[in-house]
């Protein structure tokens, strides 16, 4: 299972080193440290401390787990997720990938209606019109625009329209700026998209649109040969935001009668994307899986659980993160926290960070490719997969 994702054979060419802070998984050999504000902030705050595996194993030997255990995956690589699934199967426990509230709207629409997807690579190579919705995508992925405007495979650059919820957008001096910025207040996104869909679906001249910006956007969409709507899934986190996703889908379907129009929701937590994909592949269950002794299944009762409900539903919780991250851990009453940050409590265990202290496989934020993240430093820290395996061995011994 997933044998093709095991560590690759050694070759004469070194594997690329990548940044794991967002779903772009940028190549570190391209000197991104000086251009990415997010990575700069993380580098200034990051600290390391070493522990030997033997010490961690001794501390873990005191831990007692049973079937009433929740294994919560916060941001994990392929190997860590596989080890967590094996532990859950051994215990008969529940395994869950911590979800963005914004991902639910996107997944519900995909499940019911589907859509024509795309990847970052295809957008960079083929799209002639890029529409980004919301400012979250630019803050969470500072180097996103570089993917589109520094492609060596095309001579004509795409046109970038950014739809901002703020009247004034402050541009960073080194940033690649959008060609156009349209201001739509957040509470008006659905109405504005509905108005755009109306003009694209009817014979009403775009000159009669409510605003010059709307008329120009309609014209650009009608003149494009390949357009893409792109947003951060965390941006659409309200229950009513499903309507916004459906409206973008209706626009894409209308335009696809004469050209290609794609939707590309970006989950910029690369470890969450990886854990979701591996869990689905190995268990057949999206986001949450339970083992009953013979098969994996997903209980409907957990479909809409809040963080508070997850916190009180299990006797013990194991919280796992195997990637470097600038995000806060979820506020869960975890009995064991396996993380890449220094441990400050008895129930916390620091592990090697994939892509820094150890190597591992990751899905990019567009789910379009699996990357091998090579270690950049040597470390005596254990990996998260090793500690999860140790927990399973402890249970066997007990």
C-alpha positions as CSV (number, residue, x, y, z in Angstrom):
1,X,0.0,0.0,0.0
2,X,1.4,3.3,-1.1
3,X,4.6,1.5,-1.9
4,X,5.4,4.1,-4.6
5,X,5.7,6.7,-1.8
6,X,8.5,5.0,0.0
7,X,11.8,6.7,0.1
8,X,13.2,7.0,-3.5
9,X,16.4,5.3,-4.6
10,X,19.5,7.3,-4.3
11,X,20.7,9.0,-7.5
12,X,23.5,11.2,-8.6
13,X,21.3,14.3,-8.4
14,X,20.3,15.4,-4.9
15,X,16.6,15.6,-4.1
16,X,15.2,19.2,-3.8
17,X,14.8,20.7,-0.4
18,X,11.4,22.3,0.0
19,X,9.7,24.7,2.5
20,X,6.7,23.1,4.3
21,X,5.1,26.3,5.8
22,X,2.5,26.5,3.1
23,X,1.0,24.4,0.3
24,X,3.3,25.9,-2.4
25,X,6.2,23.7,-1.1
26,X,8.7,26.2,-2.6
27,X,12.2,24.9,-3.6
28,X,14.7,26.3,-1.0
29,X,17.5,26.3,-3.6
30,X,15.7,29.3,-5.2
31,X,16.7,31.6,-2.2
32,X,13.2,32.1,-1.1
33,X,14.3,33.2,2.5
34,X,14.9,36.7,1.3
35,X,11.6,37.0,-0.6
36,X,9.0,35.2,1.6
37,X,7.8,37.3,4.6
38,X,6.2,34.2,6.1
39,X,9.4,32.2,6.0
40,X,11.4,35.1,7.4
41,X,9.1,35.4,10.4
42,X,9.3,31.7,11.0
43,X,13.1,31.5,10.8
44,X,13.4,34.3,13.3
45,X,11.1,32.5,15.8
46,X,12.3,28.9,15.2
47,X,14.3,27.2,17.9
48,X,15.7,23.6,18.2
49,X,16.6,21.3,21.0
50,X,17.8,17.8,20.7
51,X,16.8,14.6,22.5
52,X,17.9,11.1,22.0
53,X,15.4,8.5,20.9
54,X,16.2,6.3,23.9
55,X,15.0,9.0,26.3
56,X,11.7,9.6,24.4
57,X,11.1,5.8,24.3
58,X,11.6,5.6,28.1
59,X,9.0,8.4,28.6
60,X,6.6,6.8,26.1
61,X,6.8,3.4,28.0
62,X,4.6,5.0,30.7
63,X,1.8,5.8,28.3
64,X,-1.3,3.5,28.3
65,X,-3.7,3.7,25.3
66,X,-6.8,1.8,24.5
67,X,-9.6,1.7,21.8
68,X,-11.2,4.9,23.3
69,X,-8.3,6.9,21.9
70,X,-8.4,9.7,19.3
71,X,-5.3,10.1,17.1
72,X,-5.5,13.6,15.8
73,X,-3.3,14.4,12.8
74,X,-2.6,18.1,12.6
75,X,0.1,18.3,9.9
76,X,1.8,15.1,8.8
77,X,3.9,13.6,6.1
78,X,3.1,10.3,4.3
79,X,5.2,8.1,6.6
80,X,3.8,9.6,9.8
81,X,0.3,9.2,8.6
82,X,0.9,5.6,7.7
83,X,2.3,4.9,11.2
84,X,-0.7,6.7,12.8
85,X,-3.1,4.5,10.8
86,X,-1.2,1.4,11.9
87,X,-1.5,2.5,15.5
88,X,-5.2,3.2,15.2
89,X,-5.8,-0.2,13.6
90,X,-3.8,-1.9,16.4
91,X,-5.8,-0.2,19.1
92,X,-9.1,-0.2,17.4
93,X,-9.0,3.6,17.8
94,X,-10.3,6.6,15.9
95,X,-8.0,8.6,13.6
96,X,-8.9,12.1,12.5
97,X,-7.3,14.8,10.3
98,X,-7.9,18.2,11.8
99,X,-10.0,20.1,9.4
100,X,-10.2,23.6,8.1
101,X,-13.8,24.8,8.6
102,X,-13.5,26.3,5.1
103,X,-12.8,22.9,3.5
104,X,-16.3,21.6,4.2
105,X,-17.9,24.0,1.7
106,X,-15.6,23.0,-1.1
107,X,-15.8,19.3,-0.4
108,X,-19.6,19.4,-0.3
109,X,-19.8,21.1,-3.7
110,X,-17.3,18.7,-5.2
111,X,-19.1,15.7,-3.9
112,X,-22.5,16.8,-5.2
113,X,-21.6,18.5,-8.5
114,X,-17.9,18.0,-9.2
115,X,-15.9,20.4,-11.3
116,X,-13.0,20.7,-13.7
117,X,-10.0,21.0,-11.6
118,X,-6.4,22.0,-12.4
119,X,-2.9,22.3,-10.8
120,X,-0.5,25.1,-10.1
121,X,1.7,23.8,-12.9
122,X,-1.1,23.9,-15.4
123,X,-2.1,27.4,-14.3
124,X,1.5,28.6,-14.7
125,X,1.8,27.0,-18.2
126,X,-1.6,27.6,-19.7
127,X,-4.0,30.0,-18.0
128,X,-4.4,33.4,-19.6
129,X,-6.7,34.8,-16.8
130,X,-6.1,34.2,-13.1
131,X,-8.8,35.4,-10.6
132,X,-7.9,35.2,-6.9
133,X,-10.8,35.6,-4.4
134,X,-9.9,37.0,-1.0
135,X,-6.8,38.3,0.6
136,X,-6.1,35.1,2.5
137,X,-4.4,33.4,-0.4
138,X,-1.9,36.2,-0.8
139,X,-1.0,36.4,2.9
140,X,-0.8,32.6,3.4
141,X,1.2,32.0,0.2
142,X,3.4,35.1,-0.3
143,X,5.2,33.7,-3.3
144,X,2.1,32.4,-5.2
145,X,2.4,35.0,-7.9
146,X,5.9,34.0,-8.7
147,X,4.6,30.6,-9.8
148,X,2.5,32.2,-12.5
149,X,4.8,35.0,-13.7
150,X,8.2,33.4,-13.7
151,X,7.4,30.4,-15.8
152,X,10.0,29.6,-18.4
153,X,7.6,27.6,-20.6
154,X,5.5,30.5,-21.9
155,X,6.1,33.7,-23.8
156,X,2.8,35.5,-22.9
157,X,2.1,36.2,-19.3
158,X,-1.4,35.7,-17.8
159,X,-3.6,38.6,-16.7
160,X,-4.2,38.6,-12.9
161,X,-7.4,40.0,-11.3
162,X,-7.5,40.0,-7.5
163,X,-10.8,40.4,-5.7
164,X,-10.1,41.9,-2.3
165,X,-12.5,42.4,0.7
166,X,-10.6,45.5,1.6
167,X,-10.9,48.9,-0.1
168,X,-7.1,49.5,0.2
169,X,-4.6,46.7,-0.5
170,X,-1.0,47.4,0.6
171,X,1.5,45.9,-1.8
172,X,4.9,44.7,-0.6
173,X,7.7,46.4,-2.5
174,X,9.1,43.1,-3.8
175,X,5.8,41.4,-4.5
176,X,4.4,40.7,-7.9
177,X,1.3,42.9,-8.0
178,X,-2.1,42.0,-9.6
179,X,-2.9,43.8,-12.9
180,X,-6.3,44.7,-11.4
181,X,-7.7,44.8,-7.9
182,X,-11.5,44.8,-7.5
183,X,-13.0,45.7,-4.1
184,X,-15.9,43.5,-3.1
185,X,-16.9,43.7,0.6
186,X,-16.8,40.2,2.2
187,X,-20.6,40.2,2.9
188,X,-21.3,41.0,-0.8
189,X,-19.3,38.2,-2.4
190,X,-22.3,36.0,-3.2
191,X,-24.3,38.9,-4.5
192,X,-21.4,40.1,-6.7
193,X,-20.8,36.7,-8.1
194,X,-24.5,36.2,-8.7
195,X,-24.6,39.5,-10.7
196,X,-21.5,38.4,-12.7
197,X,-23.2,35.0,-13.4
198,X,-26.3,36.8,-14.6
199,X,-24.4,38.8,-17.1
200,X,-22.5,35.8,-18.4
201,X,-25.7,33.8,-18.7
202,X,-27.8,36.4,-20.4
203,X,-27.8,38.6,-23.5
204,X,-27.7,41.8,-21.4
205,X,-24.7,43.8,-22.7
206,X,-21.9,44.0,-20.2
207,X,-22.0,47.8,-20.6
208,X,-25.2,47.7,-18.5
209,X,-23.4,46.1,-15.6
210,X,-23.8,47.9,-12.2
211,X,-20.2,49.0,-12.2
212,X,-17.3,49.5,-14.7
213,X,-15.3,46.9,-12.7
214,X,-18.0,44.3,-13.2
215,X,-18.3,45.1,-16.9
216,X,-14.6,44.8,-17.3
217,X,-14.4,41.5,-15.4
218,X,-17.3,40.1,-17.6
219,X,-15.4,41.1,-20.7
220,X,-12.1,39.6,-19.5
221,X,-13.9,36.3,-18.7
222,X,-15.6,36.2,-22.1
223,X,-12.3,37.0,-23.9
224,X,-10.2,34.4,-22.1
225,X,-9.2,31.0,-23.5
226,X,-8.4,29.4,-20.1
227,X,-9.3,31.1,-16.8
228,X,-9.0,29.9,-13.2
229,X,-10.6,30.9,-10.0
230,X,-8.2,30.4,-7.1
231,X,-8.7,30.9,-3.3
232,X,-7.6,29.7,0.1
233,X,-10.0,27.2,1.5
234,X,-9.7,28.7,5.0
235,X,-11.1,31.9,3.5
236,X,-14.6,30.4,3.0
237,X,-15.3,29.2,6.5
238,X,-18.9,30.3,7.1
239,X,-21.8,27.8,6.5
240,X,-23.3,30.1,3.9
241,X,-20.0,30.2,2.0
242,X,-21.0,27.0,0.3
243,X,-23.3,29.3,-1.8
244,X,-20.2,31.3,-2.9
245,X,-18.4,28.1,-4.0
246,X,-21.5,27.0,-6.0
247,X,-21.8,30.4,-7.6
248,X,-18.1,30.2,-8.8
249,X,-18.9,26.7,-10.1
250,X,-21.9,28.0,-12.1
251,X,-19.8,30.7,-13.6
252,X,-17.1,28.1,-14.6
253,X,-19.7,25.8,-16.1
254,X,-21.2,28.7,-18.2
255,X,-17.8,29.7,-19.5
256,X,-16.7,26.2,-20.2
257,X,-19.2,26.1,-23.1
258,X,-16.9,28.3,-25.0
259,X,-13.5,28.0,-23.2
260,X,-11.9,26.3,-20.3
261,X,-12.6,27.6,-16.8
262,X,-11.2,25.8,-13.7
263,X,-11.6,26.1,-10.0
264,X,-8.5,25.7,-7.8
265,X,-9.1,25.8,-4.0
266,X,-5.8,25.8,-2.3
267,X,-5.4,24.2,1.1
268,X,-2.2,25.9,2.3
269,X,-1.6,23.5,5.2
270,X,0.5,21.0,3.3
271,X,0.5,18.5,6.2
272,X,-3.3,18.5,6.4
273,X,-3.5,17.8,2.6
274,X,-1.0,15.0,2.9
275,X,-2.7,13.3,5.9
276,X,-6.1,13.6,4.2
277,X,-4.9,12.0,1.0
278,X,-3.1,9.1,2.7
279,X,-6.0,8.4,5.1
280,X,-8.4,8.3,2.2
281,X,-6.1,6.0,0.2
282,X,-5.4,3.5,2.9
283,X,-8.8,3.4,4.7
284,X,-11.3,4.6,2.1
285,X,-12.6,7.1,4.7
286,X,-12.2,10.9,4.3
287,X,-10.9,12.9,7.3
288,X,-12.1,10.4,10.0
289,X,-11.7,6.6,10.2
290,X,-12.5,3.9,12.8
291,X,-11.3,0.3,13.0
292,X,-13.9,-2.3,14.1
293,X,-11.5,-5.3,14.0
294,X,-12.1,-6.2,10.4
295,X,-12.6,-3.0,8.4
296,X,-12.3,0.8,8.4
297,X,-15.5,2.8,8.6
298,X,-16.6,6.4,9.3
299,X,-19.3,7.0,11.9
300,X,-21.8,9.6,10.9
301,X,-21.9,11.1,14.4
302,X,-18.5,12.7,13.8
303,X,-19.4,14.4,10.6
304,X,-20.2,17.8,12.2
305,X,-18.3,17.6,15.4
306,X,-16.9,20.8,16.9
307,X,-13.5,21.0,18.5
308,X,-15.2,21.0,22.0
309,X,-17.0,17.8,21.1
310,X,-13.9,16.1,19.9
311,X,-12.2,17.2,23.2
312,X,-14.7,15.4,25.4
313,X,-15.6,12.3,23.4
314,X,-12.5,10.2,24.1
315,X,-10.6,9.0,27.1
316,X,-7.2,9.9,25.6
317,X,-6.0,12.0,22.7
318,X,-2.7,11.8,20.8
319,X,-2.0,15.0,18.8
320,X,0.6,14.6,16.0
321,X,2.5,17.2,13.9
322,X,5.6,16.2,11.9
323,X,6.2,19.3,9.8
324,X,7.6,22.7,10.7
325,X,4.8,25.1,11.0
326,X,4.0,28.7,12.1
327,X,0.4,27.7,13.0
328,X,-0.8,27.2,16.5
329,X,-1.7,23.7,17.6
330,X,-5.5,23.1,18.1
331,X,-6.7,23.6,21.6
332,X,-7.2,20.0,22.5
333,X,-6.7,18.3,26.0
334,X,-4.2,15.9,24.5
335,X,-2.5,13.3,26.7
336,X,0.4,13.1,24.2
337,X,1.6,15.8,21.9
338,X,4.1,14.8,19.2
339,X,5.3,18.0,17.6
340,X,8.3,19.6,15.9
341,X,8.6,22.5,18.4
342,X,10.6,22.2,21.7
343,X,8.7,20.2,24.4
344,X,8.0,22.1,27.6
345,X,5.6,19.7,29.3
346,X,5.9,16.1,30.4
347,X,3.3,14.9,27.8
348,X,5.0,16.7,24.9
349,X,7.6,15.0,22.7
350,X,9.7,16.9,20.2
351,X,10.4,15.1,16.9
352,X,12.4,15.8,13.7
353,X,10.7,18.1,11.2
354,X,10.2,16.7,7.8
355,X,12.1,18.7,5.2
356,X,14.6,19.9,7.8
357,X,15.8,17.3,10.3
358,X,14.5,14.3,8.3
359,X,13.2,13.4,4.9
360,X,9.6,12.5,3.9
361,X,6.9,12.7,1.3
362,X,4.3,15.4,1.0
363,X,1.3,16.3,-1.2
364,X,1.4,19.8,-2.6
365,X,-1.5,22.1,-1.6
366,X,-3.2,21.6,-5.0
367,X,-3.1,17.8,-4.5
368,X,-1.5,17.6,-7.9
369,X,1.9,16.1,-7.1
370,X,3.7,14.2,-4.4
371,X,7.1,15.7,-3.4
372,X,10.1,14.2,-1.6
373,X,11.3,16.6,1.1
374,X,15.0,16.0,1.7
375,X,16.5,16.8,5.1
376,X,18.6,19.9,5.2
377,X,20.4,19.2,8.5
378,X,21.4,16.2,10.6
379,X,19.6,15.6,13.9
380,X,19.3,13.1,16.7
381,X,15.7,13.8,17.1
382,X,13.4,10.8,16.6
383,X,10.8,11.0,13.8
384,X,7.1,11.2,14.5
385,X,6.6,7.8,12.8
386,X,9.2,6.3,15.1
387,X,7.4,7.5,18.2
388,X,4.0,6.3,16.9
389,X,5.6,2.9,16.2
390,X,7.0,2.9,19.7
391,X,3.5,3.5,21.2
392,X,2.2,0.5,19.3
393,X,5.1,-1.7,20.5
394,X,4.4,-0.5,24.1
395,X,0.8,-1.6,23.7
396,X,1.9,-5.0,22.4
397,X,4.3,-5.4,25.4
398,X,1.5,-4.5,27.8
